[in-house]
Amino acid sequence: MRLAEKANRHGPHDAVLHNVAVGYREPQRIETGDGLPHVFAVNTLAPFILAALIETPKRLVYLSSGLHRNASVDLDDITWEKRRWDGTEA
């Protein structure tokens, strides 16, 4: 929330680029204090929450790698609690 407050003080912004990429080298599932996978919290939740808290920019851009192309989606296990951990797929 402090980052959003700082961004809002310096805004409005023409564009905000979200470029996060952690986890593909994590050999095991690392949890946040909330019990969520570190990869999910940083790569998915953080950009979403930041975008919701800042003043709406003219453009909002999300960047990603191509790692998702080789991953399988399991919407019943988005927190990787039931499957064997794979940092690249997570």
Secondary structure as GFF3:
##gff-version 3
##sequence-region A 1 90
A	DSSP	alpha_helix	2	10	.	.	.	ID=ss1
A	DSSP	beta_strand	15	19	.	.	.	ID=ss2
A	DSSP	alpha_helix	38	40	.	.	.	ID=ss3
A	DSSP	pi_helix	41	45	.	.	.	ID=ss4
A	DSSP	alpha_helix	46	53	.	.	.	ID=ss5
A	DSSP	beta_strand	59	63	.	.	.	ID=ss6
A	DSSP	three_ten_helix	67	70	.	.	.	ID=ss7
A	DSSP	three_ten_helix	75	77	.	.	.	ID=ss8
###
